[in-house]
Amino acid sequence: MSRLLSELKEEGIIAAKGSSITLVHPKKLVDISTQYD
């Protein structure tokens, strides 16, 4: 999970500060999650 969150953060899809995670580009996250259907 930590590796996945790091990758999403590097790609600018999420922003993390402490224990808070913010979706910066939710559409990109949806695109990634549905490309393997």
Predicted model as a PDB file, atoms N, CA, C, CB and O in Angstrom, pLDDT in the B-factor column:
MODEL        1                                                                  
ATOM      1  N   MET A   1       0.825  -1.176   0.000  1.00 91.00           N  
ATOM      2  CA  MET A   1       0.000   0.000   0.000  1.00 91.00           C  
ATOM      3  C   MET A   1       0.869   1.240   0.000  1.00 91.00           C  
ATOM      4  CB  MET A   1      -0.938  -0.002   1.191  1.00 91.00           C  
ATOM      5  O   MET A   1       0.581   2.211  -0.699  1.00 91.00           O  
ATOM      6  N   SER A   2       1.920   1.205   0.775  1.00 91.00           N  
ATOM      7  CA  SER A   2       2.820   2.349   0.849  1.00 91.00           C  
ATOM      8  C   SER A   2       3.449   2.656  -0.509  1.00 91.00           C  
ATOM      9  CB  SER A   2       3.910   2.092   1.884  1.00 91.00           C  
ATOM     10  O   SER A   2       3.583   3.819  -0.892  1.00 91.00           O  
ATOM     11  N   ARG A   3       3.829   1.614  -1.226  1.00 95.00           N  
ATOM     12  CA  ARG A   3       4.421   1.803  -2.551  1.00 95.00           C  
ATOM     13  C   ARG A   3       3.406   2.400  -3.515  1.00 95.00           C  
ATOM     14  CB  ARG A   3       4.950   0.472  -3.099  1.00 95.00           C  
ATOM     15  O   ARG A   3       3.740   3.294  -4.293  1.00 95.00           O  
ATOM     16  N   LEU A   4       2.181   1.919  -3.471  1.00 92.00           N  
ATOM     17  CA  LEU A   4       1.124   2.439  -4.338  1.00 92.00           C  
ATOM     18  C   LEU A   4       0.851   3.913  -4.046  1.00 92.00           C  
ATOM     19  CB  LEU A   4      -0.161   1.621  -4.163  1.00 92.00           C  
ATOM     20  O   LEU A   4       0.736   4.719  -4.970  1.00 92.00           O  
ATOM     21  N   LEU A   5       0.747   4.261  -2.783  1.00 93.00           N  
ATOM     22  CA  LEU A   5       0.514   5.656  -2.419  1.00 93.00           C  
ATOM     23  C   LEU A   5       1.675   6.534  -2.869  1.00 93.00           C  
ATOM     24  CB  LEU A   5       0.307   5.788  -0.906  1.00 93.00           C  
ATOM     25  O   LEU A   5       1.462   7.660  -3.319  1.00 93.00           O  
ATOM     26  N   SER A   6       2.888   6.033  -2.752  1.00 94.00           N  
ATOM     27  CA  SER A   6       4.060   6.794  -3.201  1.00 94.00           C  
ATOM     28  C   SER A   6       4.008   7.034  -4.701  1.00 94.00           C  
ATOM     29  CB  SER A   6       5.356   6.058  -2.833  1.00 94.00           C  
ATOM     30  O   SER A   6       4.317   8.131  -5.165  1.00 94.00           O  
ATOM     31  N   GLU A   7       3.621   6.022  -5.457  1.00 94.00           N  
ATOM     32  CA  GLU A   7       3.521   6.167  -6.915  1.00 94.00           C  
ATOM     33  C   GLU A   7       2.440   7.182  -7.289  1.00 94.00           C  
ATOM     34  CB  GLU A   7       3.218   4.803  -7.573  1.00 94.00           C  
ATOM     35  O   GLU A   7       2.648   8.017  -8.169  1.00 94.00           O  
ATOM     36  N   LEU A   8       1.308   7.111  -6.633  1.00 95.00           N  
ATOM     37  CA  LEU A   8       0.226   8.059  -6.915  1.00 95.00           C  
ATOM     38  C   LEU A   8       0.643   9.484  -6.550  1.00 95.00           C  
ATOM     39  CB  LEU A   8      -1.050   7.665  -6.143  1.00 95.00           C  
ATOM     40  O   LEU A   8       0.271  10.443  -7.227  1.00 95.00           O  
ATOM     41  N   LYS A   9       1.405   9.608  -5.490  1.00 96.00           N  
ATOM     42  CA  LYS A   9       1.887  10.916  -5.078  1.00 96.00           C  
ATOM     43  C   LYS A   9       2.892  11.465  -6.090  1.00 96.00           C  
ATOM     44  CB  LYS A   9       2.521  10.836  -3.684  1.00 96.00           C  
ATOM     45  O   LYS A   9       2.845  12.646  -6.432  1.00 96.00           O  
ATOM     46  N   GLU A  10       3.791  10.621  -6.565  1.00 96.00           N  
ATOM     47  CA  GLU A  10       4.779  11.034  -7.563  1.00 96.00           C  
ATOM     48  C   GLU A  10       4.109  11.484  -8.861  1.00 96.00           C  
ATOM     49  CB  GLU A  10       5.752   9.889  -7.848  1.00 96.00           C  
ATOM     50  O   GLU A  10       4.581  12.412  -9.519  1.00 96.00           O  
ATOM     51  N   GLU A  11       3.015  10.828  -9.225  1.00 94.00           N  
ATOM     52  CA  GLU A  11       2.302  11.169 -10.455  1.00 94.00           C  
ATOM     53  C   GLU A  11       1.383  12.376 -10.275  1.00 94.00           C  
ATOM     54  CB  GLU A  11       1.493   9.976 -10.933  1.00 94.00           C  
ATOM     55  O   GLU A  11       0.764  12.833 -11.236  1.00 94.00           O  
ATOM     56  N   GLY A  12       1.293  12.890  -9.059  1.00 95.00           N  
ATOM     57  CA  GLY A  12       0.474  14.075  -8.804  1.00 95.00           C  
ATOM     58  C   GLY A  12      -1.010  13.795  -8.703  1.00 95.00           C  
ATOM     59  O   GLY A  12      -1.826  14.714  -8.782  1.00 95.00           O  
ATOM     60  N   ILE A  13      -1.367  12.521  -8.529  1.00 95.00           N  
ATOM     61  CA  ILE A  13      -2.780  12.149  -8.442  1.00 95.00           C  
ATOM     62  C   ILE A  13      -3.319  12.409  -7.035  1.00 95.00           C  
ATOM     63  CB  ILE A  13      -2.972  10.666  -8.823  1.00 95.00           C  
ATOM     64  O   ILE A  13      -4.480  12.777  -6.861  1.00 95.00           O  
ATOM     65  N   ILE A  14      -2.463  12.214  -6.043  1.00 97.00           N  
ATOM     66  CA  ILE A  14      -2.855  12.478  -4.662  1.00 97.00           C  
ATOM     67  C   ILE A  14      -1.832  13.402  -4.012  1.00 97.00           C  
ATOM     68  CB  ILE A  14      -2.988  11.156  -3.860  1.00 97.00           C  
ATOM     69  O   ILE A  14      -0.712  13.561  -4.498  1.00 97.00           O  
ATOM     70  N   ALA A  15      -2.239  13.995  -2.923  1.00 97.00           N  
ATOM     71  CA  ALA A  15      -1.341  14.765  -2.072  1.00 97.00           C  
ATOM     72  C   ALA A  15      -1.509  14.211  -0.665  1.00 97.00           C  
ATOM     73  CB  ALA A  15      -1.645  16.321  -2.135  1.00 97.00           C  
ATOM     74  O   ALA A  15      -2.631  13.984  -0.214  1.00 97.00           O  
ATOM     75  N   ALA A  16      -0.397  13.994   0.027  1.00 93.00           N  
ATOM     76  CA  ALA A  16      -0.467  13.433   1.371  1.00 93.00           C  
ATOM     77  C   ALA A  16       0.294  14.334   2.338  1.00 93.00           C  
ATOM     78  CB  ALA A  16       0.104  11.993   1.399  1.00 93.00           C  
ATOM     79  O   ALA A  16       1.401  14.793   2.060  1.00 93.00           O  
ATOM     80  N   LYS A  17      -0.336  14.565   3.472  1.00 92.00           N  
ATOM     81  CA  LYS A  17       0.302  15.339   4.531  1.00 92.00           C  
ATOM     82  C   LYS A  17      -0.093  14.684   5.844  1.00 92.00           C  
ATOM     83  CB  LYS A  17      -0.118  16.864   4.488  1.00 92.00           C  
ATOM     84  O   LYS A  17      -1.253  14.726   6.253  1.00 92.00           O  
ATOM     85  N   GLY A  18       0.878  14.087   6.489  1.00 90.00           N  
ATOM     86  CA  GLY A  18       0.594  13.342   7.711  1.00 90.00           C  
ATOM     87  C   GLY A  18      -0.280  12.138   7.380  1.00 90.00           C  
ATOM     88  O   GLY A  18       0.060  11.333   6.512  1.00 90.00           O  
ATOM     89  N   SER A  19      -1.391  12.023   8.068  1.00 91.00           N  
ATOM     90  CA  SER A  19      -2.300  10.899   7.796  1.00 91.00           C  
ATOM     91  C   SER A  19      -3.442  11.303   6.866  1.00 91.00           C  
ATOM     92  CB  SER A  19      -2.872  10.353   9.106  1.00 91.00           C  
ATOM     93  O   SER A  19      -4.369  10.525   6.640  1.00 91.00           O  
ATOM     94  N   SER A  20      -3.374  12.515   6.331  1.00 95.00           N  
ATOM     95  CA  SER A  20      -4.417  13.014   5.442  1.00 95.00           C  
ATOM     96  C   SER A  20      -4.016  12.821   3.977  1.00 95.00           C  
ATOM     97  CB  SER A  20      -4.701  14.500   5.729  1.00 95.00           C  
ATOM     98  O   SER A  20      -2.902  13.165   3.582  1.00 95.00           O  
ATOM     99  N   ILE A  21      -4.925  12.274   3.183  1.00 96.00           N  
ATOM    100  CA  ILE A  21      -4.691  12.071   1.756  1.00 96.00           C  
ATOM    101  C   ILE A  21      -5.776  12.826   0.997  1.00 96.00           C  
ATOM    102  CB  ILE A  21      -4.689  10.540   1.381  1.00 96.00           C  
ATOM    103  O   ILE A  21      -6.966  12.675   1.274  1.00 96.00           O  
ATOM    104  N   THR A  22      -5.348  13.638   0.041  1.00 97.00           N  
ATOM    105  CA  THR A  22      -6.272  14.426  -0.772  1.00 97.00           C  
ATOM    106  C   THR A  22      -6.168  13.995  -2.221  1.00 97.00           C  
ATOM    107  CB  THR A  22      -5.983  15.935  -0.634  1.00 97.00           C  
ATOM    108  O   THR A  22      -5.070  13.878  -2.766  1.00 97.00           O  
ATOM    109  N   LEU A  23      -7.318  13.760  -2.848  1.00 96.00           N  
ATOM    110  CA  LEU A  23      -7.335  13.437  -4.275  1.00 96.00           C  
ATOM    111  C   LEU A  23      -7.182  14.731  -5.055  1.00 96.00           C  
ATOM    112  CB  LEU A  23      -8.651  12.689  -4.680  1.00 96.00           C  
ATOM    113  O   LEU A  23      -8.058  15.595  -5.011  1.00 96.00           O  
ATOM    114  N   VAL A  24      -6.083  14.865  -5.760  1.00 97.00           N  
ATOM    115  CA  VAL A  24      -5.820  16.062  -6.536  1.00 97.00           C  
ATOM    116  C   VAL A  24      -6.447  15.929  -7.921  1.00 97.00           C  
ATOM    117  CB  VAL A  24      -4.304  16.318  -6.646  1.00 97.00           C  
ATOM    118  O   VAL A  24      -7.026  16.880  -8.446  1.00 97.00           O  
ATOM    119  N   HIS A  25      -6.325  14.735  -8.505  1.00 96.00           N  
ATOM    120  CA  HIS A  25      -6.888  14.465  -9.832  1.00 96.00           C  
ATOM    121  C   HIS A  25      -7.700  13.160  -9.785  1.00 96.00           C  
ATOM    122  CB  HIS A  25      -5.752  14.374 -10.912  1.00 96.00           C  
ATOM    123  O   HIS A  25      -7.217  12.111 -10.210  1.00 96.00           O  
ATOM    124  N   PRO A  26      -8.929  13.232  -9.270  1.00 95.00           N  
ATOM    125  CA  PRO A  26      -9.737  12.016  -9.141  1.00 95.00           C  
ATOM    126  C   PRO A  26     -10.003  11.322 -10.476  1.00 95.00           C  
ATOM    127  CB  PRO A  26     -11.050  12.348  -8.483  1.00 95.00           C  
ATOM    128  O   PRO A  26     -10.090  10.095 -10.520  1.00 95.00           O  
ATOM    129  N   LYS A  27     -10.136  12.090 -11.575  1.00 96.00           N  
ATOM    130  CA  LYS A  27     -10.402  11.463 -12.874  1.00 96.00           C  
ATOM    131  C   LYS A  27      -9.250  10.556 -13.290  1.00 96.00           C  
ATOM    132  CB  LYS A  27     -10.641  12.535 -13.949  1.00 96.00           C  
ATOM    133  O   LYS A  27      -9.480   9.481 -13.845  1.00 96.00           O  
ATOM    134  N   LYS A  28      -8.021  10.972 -13.032  1.00 94.00           N  
ATOM    135  CA  LYS A  28      -6.856  10.132 -13.355  1.00 94.00           C  
ATOM    136  C   LYS A  28      -6.899   8.835 -12.558  1.00 94.00           C  
ATOM    137  CB  LYS A  28      -5.537  10.888 -13.068  1.00 94.00           C  
ATOM    138  O   LYS A  28      -6.560   7.771 -13.076  1.00 94.00           O  
ATOM    139  N   LEU A  29      -7.313   8.925 -11.301  1.00 92.00           N  
ATOM    140  CA  LEU A  29      -7.408   7.731 -10.467  1.00 92.00           C  
ATOM    141  C   LEU A  29      -8.467   6.778 -11.017  1.00 92.00           C  
ATOM    142  CB  LEU A  29      -7.735   8.114  -9.012  1.00 92.00           C  
ATOM    143  O   LEU A  29      -8.254   5.566 -11.051  1.00 92.00           O  
ATOM    144  N   VAL A  30      -9.596   7.314 -11.443  1.00 93.00           N  
ATOM    145  CA  VAL A  30     -10.646   6.488 -12.042  1.00 93.00           C  
ATOM    146  C   VAL A  30     -10.137   5.855 -13.334  1.00 93.00           C  
ATOM    147  CB  VAL A  30     -11.918   7.331 -12.316  1.00 93.00           C  
ATOM    148  O   VAL A  30     -10.380   4.672 -13.576  1.00 93.00           O  
ATOM    149  N   ASP A  31      -9.437   6.620 -14.162  1.00 93.00           N  
ATOM    150  CA  ASP A  31      -8.890   6.090 -15.404  1.00 93.00           C  
ATOM    151  C   ASP A  31      -7.942   4.916 -15.141  1.00 93.00           C  
ATOM    152  CB  ASP A  31      -8.161   7.195 -16.170  1.00 93.00           C  
ATOM    153  O   ASP A  31      -8.007   3.895 -15.826  1.00 93.00           O  
ATOM    154  N   ILE A  32      -7.078   5.062 -14.164  1.00 89.00           N  
ATOM    155  CA  ILE A  32      -6.134   3.986 -13.817  1.00 89.00           C  
ATOM    156  C   ILE A  32      -6.893   2.763 -13.316  1.00 89.00           C  
ATOM    157  CB  ILE A  32      -5.120   4.464 -12.742  1.00 89.00           C  
ATOM    158  O   ILE A  32      -6.564   1.635 -13.683  1.00 89.00           O  
ATOM    159  N   SER A  33      -7.899   2.976 -12.487  1.00 89.00           N  
ATOM    160  CA  SER A  33      -8.601   1.843 -11.883  1.00 89.00           C  
ATOM    161  C   SER A  33      -9.487   1.087 -12.874  1.00 89.00           C  
ATOM    162  CB  SER A  33      -9.441   2.325 -10.727  1.00 89.00           C  
ATOM    163  O   SER A  33      -9.817  -0.076 -12.641  1.00 89.00           O  
ATOM    164  N   THR A  34      -9.877   1.732 -13.976  1.00 91.00           N  
ATOM    165  CA  THR A  34     -10.764   1.058 -14.934  1.00 91.00           C  
ATOM    166  C   THR A  34     -10.051   0.560 -16.178  1.00 91.00           C  
ATOM    167  CB  THR A  34     -11.866   1.986 -15.343  1.00 91.00           C  
ATOM    168  O   THR A  34     -10.685  -0.061 -17.031  1.00 91.00           O  
ATOM    169  N   GLN A  35      -8.755   0.809 -16.314  1.00 85.00           N  
ATOM    170  CA  GLN A  35      -8.063   0.386 -17.534  1.00 85.00           C  
ATOM    171  C   GLN A  35      -7.866  -1.123 -17.599  1.00 85.00           C  
ATOM    172  CB  GLN A  35      -6.721   1.076 -17.632  1.00 85.00           C  
ATOM    173  O   GLN A  35      -7.508  -1.635 -18.660  1.00 85.00           O  
ATOM    174  N   TYR A  36      -8.082  -1.852 -16.516  1.00 77.00           N  
ATOM    175  CA  TYR A  36      -7.882  -3.305 -16.522  1.00 77.00           C  
ATOM    176  C   TYR A  36      -9.189  -4.071 -16.513  1.00 77.00           C  
ATOM    177  CB  TYR A  36      -7.051  -3.719 -15.334  1.00 77.00           C  
ATOM    178  O   TYR A  36      -9.195  -5.266 -16.217  1.00 77.00           O  
ATOM    179  N   ASP A  37     -10.293  -3.418 -16.828  1.00 65.00           N  
ATOM    180  CA  ASP A  37     -11.593  -4.115 -16.863  1.00 65.00           C  
ATOM    181  C   ASP A  37     -11.654  -5.106 -17.982  1.00 65.00           C  
ATOM    182  CB  ASP A  37     -12.733  -3.129 -17.005  1.00 65.00           C  
ATOM    183  O   ASP A  37     -12.671  -5.778 -18.157  1.00 65.00           O  
TER     184      ASP A  37                                                      
ENDMDL                                                                          
END                                                                             
